[in-house]
Amino acid sequence: MDAEEEFVAQLSDDRLKYFALILATFCCYMFGYLYISPTLSRQFYKGYDNLSDLQKRDWNTRGFSTVNSVITSSLCVYILLFDEKANVEHIWARSTLSSINISLLTGYILCDLAIVLTYFPLVESLSYSSHHLAAVCAYIYSLTYNGLLYFANFRVLAEISTPFVNFRWIMSTIGVKKSHKLFIINGLMMVAVFFSVRILTMPYYYYKMISVWRSPIVDTLSLHMKICWMSASIVLDSINLLWFRKMFNGARKILKENSKTQIEDSNIRKREKGK
């Protein structure tokens, strides 16, 4: 067996390992969604059974969404900072840790996508479904051809914002007032972190992409890989911009309402003192 045949055989073995990891991750999260989350939620939150069916489904996904985001985003930061194999070359660099991280995230996204498409209204979940489909296509392409692992892993940075989004939804669902200090702090952190990891990183991401496109090595990519890479990036960033706009407008509205309430309370106290 020559060197090229050995490389092809190794690549085939790697694919089987990573796709098996995707399947195992999918099954673990689905089991957690169906059995672990409902059981734990009933023990630690007495109001769980009073939630609507749709709220319970959403609730059950949030916990494991947070677990996934902590694991994959932590690995992502480590890889970008310390994994030389992942950073030495941006198209065909072979990094086992990057492939494992992408496989873990792909398994979770497929699980979440299956839940969303099965239980949630299509119109309300359209942006989430589009986001998940674009990410899954890009990640599976990357794992299948062992290419663009740097860019695939760079995208995982977006998961850093997920716990703040989930915590906001949970507080809103259990009845925490929007004027509550914790609600406001988490909301401001959510907007700031979301902007930092999903919006502020865009110029650097596309700078790296353009740098690769200007180099001769881009010719080693097939046309369908180039199309998948570009289209997935555009779809994901378009949705992120849409989400950030809604998030920013919502945060600004809450801050205005709280400011108005504080002014009214201050005026009431002044009138009472005047009496």
C-alpha positions as CSV (number, residue, x, y, z in Angstrom):
1,M,0.0,0.0,0.0
2,D,1.5,3.3,-1.1
3,A,1.4,6.6,0.9
4,E,-1.8,7.8,-0.9
5,E,-3.7,4.6,-0.3
6,E,-2.7,4.7,3.4
7,F,-4.0,8.2,3.7
8,V,-7.3,7.3,2.0
9,A,-7.7,4.3,4.3
10,Q,-6.9,6.4,7.4
11,L,-9.3,9.1,6.3
12,S,-12.0,6.4,5.9
13,D,-11.4,5.0,9.4
14,D,-11.5,8.6,10.8
15,R,-14.9,9.2,9.2
16,L,-16.4,6.1,10.8
17,K,-15.1,7.1,14.2
18,Y,-16.4,10.7,14.0
19,F,-19.8,9.7,12.5
20,A,-20.1,7.1,15.3
21,L,-19.4,9.9,17.8
22,I,-22.1,12.0,16.2
23,L,-24.6,9.2,16.5
24,A,-23.6,8.5,20.1
25,T,-23.9,12.2,21.0
26,F,-27.3,12.4,19.3
27,C,-28.6,9.4,21.3
28,C,-27.2,10.7,24.6
29,Y,-28.9,14.1,24.2
30,M,-32.1,12.6,23.0
31,F,-32.2,10.3,26.1
32,G,-31.5,13.3,28.3
33,Y,-34.3,15.3,26.6
34,L,-36.9,12.4,26.9
35,Y,-36.0,11.1,30.4
36,I,-33.3,12.8,32.4
37,S,-34.4,16.4,32.1
38,P,-38.1,15.8,33.0
39,T,-37.1,13.6,36.0
40,L,-34.6,16.2,37.4
41,S,-36.9,19.1,36.6
42,R,-39.7,17.7,38.7
43,Q,-37.4,17.2,41.6
44,F,-35.8,20.6,41.6
45,Y,-38.6,22.8,40.2
46,K,-42.1,22.3,41.6
47,G,-43.7,24.4,38.9
48,Y,-42.5,22.1,36.1
49,D,-45.8,20.2,35.8
50,N,-47.7,23.5,35.5
51,L,-45.9,24.4,32.3
52,S,-47.6,23.9,29.0
53,D,-46.5,21.0,26.8
54,L,-44.6,23.3,24.5
55,Q,-42.9,25.0,27.4
56,K,-41.9,21.6,28.8
57,R,-40.3,20.6,25.5
58,D,-38.4,23.9,25.3
59,W,-37.4,23.6,29.0
60,N,-36.0,20.1,28.5
61,T,-33.8,21.2,25.6
62,R,-32.4,24.2,27.4
63,G,-30.4,22.3,30.1
64,F,-28.6,20.1,27.6
65,S,-28.2,23.0,25.3
66,T,-26.2,24.7,28.0
67,V,-24.2,21.6,28.8
68,N,-23.3,21.2,25.1
69,S,-22.4,24.9,24.8
70,V,-20.0,24.8,27.8
71,I,-18.2,21.6,26.5
72,T,-17.9,22.6,22.9
73,S,-17.1,26.3,23.4
74,S,-14.4,25.4,26.0
75,L,-12.8,23.0,23.6
76,C,-13.1,25.5,20.8
77,V,-11.2,28.2,22.8
78,Y,-8.5,25.7,23.8
79,I,-8.1,24.6,20.2
80,L,-7.8,28.1,18.8
81,L,-5.3,29.1,21.4
82,F,-3.2,25.9,22.0
83,D,-3.7,23.3,19.3
84,E,-0.9,23.8,16.8
85,K,-2.2,21.2,14.4
86,A,-5.5,23.0,14.0
87,N,-3.9,26.4,13.4
88,V,-0.8,25.6,11.3
89,E,-2.8,25.4,8.0
90,H,-6.5,26.5,7.5
91,I,-7.7,24.1,4.9
92,W,-6.2,20.6,5.3
93,A,-4.8,20.8,8.8
94,R,-5.6,17.5,10.6
95,S,-6.6,18.0,14.2
96,T,-8.2,15.2,16.1
97,L,-9.4,17.5,18.8
98,S,-11.1,19.8,16.3
99,S,-12.8,16.8,14.6
100,I,-14.0,15.5,18.0
101,N,-15.4,18.9,19.0
102,I,-17.2,19.3,15.7
103,S,-18.6,15.8,16.0
104,L,-20.0,16.5,19.5
105,L,-21.6,19.7,18.3
106,T,-23.1,18.1,15.2
107,G,-24.6,15.3,17.3
108,Y,-26.3,17.9,19.5
109,I,-27.5,20.0,16.7
110,L,-29.1,17.0,14.9
111,C,-30.8,16.1,18.1
112,D,-32.1,19.6,18.7
113,L,-33.2,19.9,15.0
114,A,-35.1,16.6,15.3
115,I,-36.9,17.9,18.4
116,V,-37.7,21.3,16.8
117,L,-39.0,19.8,13.6
118,T,-41.1,17.3,15.5
119,Y,-42.7,19.4,18.2
120,F,-42.4,23.1,17.4
121,P,-44.5,25.2,15.0
122,L,-42.6,25.5,11.7
123,V,-43.1,29.2,11.3
124,E,-41.8,30.0,14.8
125,S,-38.8,27.6,14.4
126,L,-37.9,28.5,10.8
127,S,-34.8,30.6,11.7
128,Y,-33.6,27.9,14.2
129,S,-34.1,25.1,11.6
130,S,-32.3,27.1,8.9
131,H,-29.5,27.9,11.3
132,H,-29.1,24.2,12.3
133,L,-29.3,22.9,8.8
134,A,-26.6,25.2,7.5
135,A,-24.3,24.3,10.4
136,V,-24.9,20.6,10.1
137,C,-24.2,20.6,6.3
138,A,-21.0,22.6,6.8
139,Y,-19.8,20.4,9.7
140,I,-20.5,17.1,8.0
141,Y,-18.7,18.3,4.9
142,S,-15.7,19.3,7.0
143,L,-15.6,15.9,8.7
144,T,-16.3,13.9,5.5
145,Y,-13.4,15.5,3.6
146,N,-11.2,16.4,6.6
147,G,-11.0,20.0,5.3
148,L,-11.7,23.5,6.7
149,L,-11.5,22.2,10.3
150,Y,-10.1,25.6,11.4
151,F,-13.1,27.5,10.0
152,A,-15.6,24.9,11.3
153,N,-14.1,25.1,14.8
154,F,-14.0,28.9,14.7
155,R,-17.8,28.8,14.3
156,V,-18.1,27.0,17.6
157,L,-17.2,30.2,19.4
158,A,-20.8,31.2,18.9
159,E,-21.8,28.7,21.5
160,I,-20.3,30.9,24.3
161,S,-23.5,33.0,24.2
162,T,-25.9,30.1,24.5
163,P,-26.0,29.8,28.4
164,F,-27.1,33.5,28.7
165,V,-29.9,33.0,26.1
166,N,-31.1,29.9,27.9
167,F,-30.9,31.5,31.4
168,R,-33.0,34.4,30.1
169,W,-35.7,32.1,28.7
170,I,-35.8,30.1,32.0
171,M,-36.1,33.3,34.1
172,S,-38.9,34.6,31.9
173,T,-40.7,31.2,32.0
174,I,-40.6,30.9,35.8
175,G,-41.9,34.4,36.3
176,V,-38.9,36.5,37.1
177,K,-39.8,40.1,36.5
178,K,-38.0,42.0,33.7
179,S,-37.2,44.7,36.2
180,H,-35.4,42.2,38.5
181,K,-31.7,43.0,38.8
182,L,-30.6,39.5,37.8
183,F,-32.8,39.6,34.7
184,I,-31.3,42.9,33.6
185,I,-27.7,41.9,34.3
186,N,-28.1,38.6,32.4
187,G,-29.8,40.4,29.5
188,L,-27.0,42.9,29.2
189,M,-24.4,40.1,29.4
190,M,-26.4,38.1,26.8
191,V,-26.3,41.0,24.3
192,A,-22.7,41.8,25.0
193,V,-21.5,38.2,24.7
194,F,-23.7,37.5,21.7
195,F,-22.3,40.6,19.9
196,S,-18.7,39.6,20.8
197,V,-18.7,36.0,19.7
198,R,-21.2,36.1,16.8
199,I,-21.0,39.6,15.3
200,L,-17.6,41.1,16.3
201,T,-15.8,38.0,15.0
202,M,-17.3,38.3,11.5
203,P,-14.6,40.7,10.1
204,Y,-11.8,38.4,11.3
205,Y,-13.5,35.3,10.0
206,Y,-14.0,36.7,6.5
207,Y,-10.5,38.2,6.6
208,K,-9.2,34.7,7.1
209,M,-11.5,33.3,4.4
210,I,-10.4,35.9,1.9
211,S,-6.7,35.2,2.7
212,V,-7.3,31.5,1.9
213,W,-9.2,32.4,-1.3
214,R,-6.2,34.5,-2.5
215,S,-3.7,31.6,-1.9
216,P,-3.0,28.9,-4.4
217,I,-4.1,26.2,-1.9
218,V,-7.8,27.1,-2.4
219,D,-7.6,25.3,-5.8
220,T,-7.3,22.0,-3.9
221,L,-10.9,22.5,-2.7
222,S,-13.6,21.1,-4.8
223,L,-16.3,23.3,-6.2
224,H,-19.0,21.8,-4.0
225,M,-16.9,22.4,-0.9
226,K,-16.4,26.0,-1.8
227,I,-20.1,26.5,-2.4
228,C,-21.0,24.8,1.0
229,W,-18.4,26.8,2.8
230,M,-19.5,30.2,1.4
231,S,-23.3,29.5,1.5
232,A,-23.2,28.1,5.1
233,S,-21.2,31.1,6.3
234,I,-23.6,33.6,4.7
235,V,-26.7,31.9,6.0
236,L,-25.3,31.6,9.6
237,D,-24.2,35.2,9.8
238,S,-27.4,36.5,8.3
239,I,-29.4,34.7,10.9
240,N,-27.0,35.9,13.7
241,L,-27.5,39.5,12.5
242,L,-31.3,39.0,12.6
243,W,-31.2,37.5,16.1
244,F,-28.9,40.2,17.4
245,R,-31.2,43.0,16.0
246,K,-34.1,41.4,17.9
247,M,-32.0,40.9,21.0
248,F,-30.7,44.5,21.0
249,N,-34.2,46.0,20.4
250,G,-35.6,43.9,23.3
251,A,-32.8,44.9,25.7
252,R,-33.3,48.6,24.8
253,K,-37.0,48.3,25.3
254,I,-36.6,46.8,28.8
255,L,-34.0,49.4,29.8
256,K,-36.4,52.2,28.7
257,E,-39.3,50.7,30.6
258,N,-37.2,50.3,33.8
259,S,-35.9,53.9,33.5
260,K,-39.5,55.2,33.1
261,T,-40.6,53.1,36.1
262,Q,-37.7,54.5,38.2
263,I,-38.6,58.1,37.3
264,E,-42.3,57.5,38.1
265,D,-41.3,55.9,41.5
266,S,-39.0,58.9,42.2
267,N,-41.8,61.4,41.5
268,I,-44.2,59.5,43.7
269,R,-41.7,59.6,46.6
270,K,-41.2,63.3,46.1
271,R,-45.0,64.0,46.2
272,E,-45.3,61.9,49.3
273,K,-42.5,63.9,51.0
274,G,-44.2,67.1,50.0
275,K,-47.3,66.1,51.8
